[in-house]
Amino acid sequence: MIPIANPVIGDEEKAAVSAVLDSGMIASGPKTREFEEAFADYVGARYAVATTSGTTALHTGLLSLGVGSGDEVIVPSFSFIATANAVLFCGATPVFCDVDPDTFTIDVSQIEDLVTDRTKAVMPVHLYGQPADMAPLMDLARRHDLHVIGDACQAHGASYRGRMVGSFGDLECFSFYPTKNMTTGEGGMITTDSEEIADLAASIRNHGRAQTERGYAHDKVGYNYRMTDIAAAIGLQQLERLPGLNEKRKRNATMLNERLGDADGVVTPAVLDDVEHVYHQYTLRCDDRAKVIEHMEQNDVGYGIYYPQPLHAYPHLQRFAHDGLEWSERLAGEVISLPVHPSLSRRDVETLAGVVSEACRRRGR
Ligand SMILES: *Cc1c(COP(=O)(O)O)cnc(C)c1O
């Protein structure tokens, strides 16, 4: 079986965790601060605030921008559920925007029509590791005075026009779930250039405690979203590995593009100039997905459907549905993600490409 994901954990991670356990400081402490500094440095942001997950990073990030009840936040209708749920956590309204079928990211040309006087922020998602089209998006946000919060949970190490994902907008949020390009078990990170946002996020993550005070000064509601030093120790090692792991993902994706570029009935991921896609997922569009799935299952090859429904089709989000989200609806029925993770051998990639090509040929018969 070729699995769809396989986290790479080595002796370095084990030794780092062991050292934290031996230190007796296993909650949030010096390792977490070290990880924050290293991560901020890596993405080219001034500050980073570590949290317990990508979801809690998004929640904390939105709260740090002042998003609350009565506010609207524009999000793509084709993403992981946490993108929209984080908006709901704040008592705000997710306003869905369709995606571009070539990049699977928010269709920036459709955002303007969705802006109202209640719109507080827009949340582009760098889906599958492909950066959203940030230049026109930032222009639009500036024109309408909107905050920009990037959901970078799938895009560690991606870049757009020479700039790293994590350095755009007011802030961006990452996840370190085991299937992502790097992991801490569970974990998340907010990156920002704003000291004010970083301080606020750090406080909200820690029961709303004032940063400068020793003791129990809580001047607002907050949460316990603190990363542990155990997780941070893993994260520091994973960050060292990340460029190498991403290179392997890119190499695997390039091989798959070469083998599948001409296959009938599938569209391979768009390769754009001036953009580094880090292939959190390698996602095809298929005319006949059921056929491809059947063939992959017969051949014991893992796959994933990210995501089988557009966000506005989930029961608790249906009340936010509206016309004009056709691509999201269509893509949910067409996409299939193939294994692309760094543990694949060259032979695994050949096998995978062979199985998909074969399914495409059969479909033609
Ligand atoms: C993984 C993911 C999240 C949530 O991250 P968790 O760490 O699982 O909470 C949010 N948005 C997107 C696009 C994701 O892929």
The ligand as a Gaussian input file, in Angstrom:
#p B3LYP/6-31G(d) Opt

LIG

0 1
 C       -5.138000      21.645000       8.371000
 C       -5.875000      22.874000       8.005000
 C       -6.441000      23.722000       8.954000
 C       -6.517000      23.390000      10.412000
 O       -5.362000      22.982000      11.000000
 P       -5.397000      22.016000      12.284000
 O       -3.989000      22.063000      12.759000
 O       -5.799000      20.667000      11.779000
 O       -6.356000      22.572000      13.248000
 C       -7.031000      24.903000       8.528000
 N       -7.095000      25.215000       7.231000
 C       -6.581000      24.417000       6.270000
 C       -6.675000      24.849000       4.848000
 C       -5.975000      23.215000       6.632000
 O       -5.488000      22.421000       5.673000

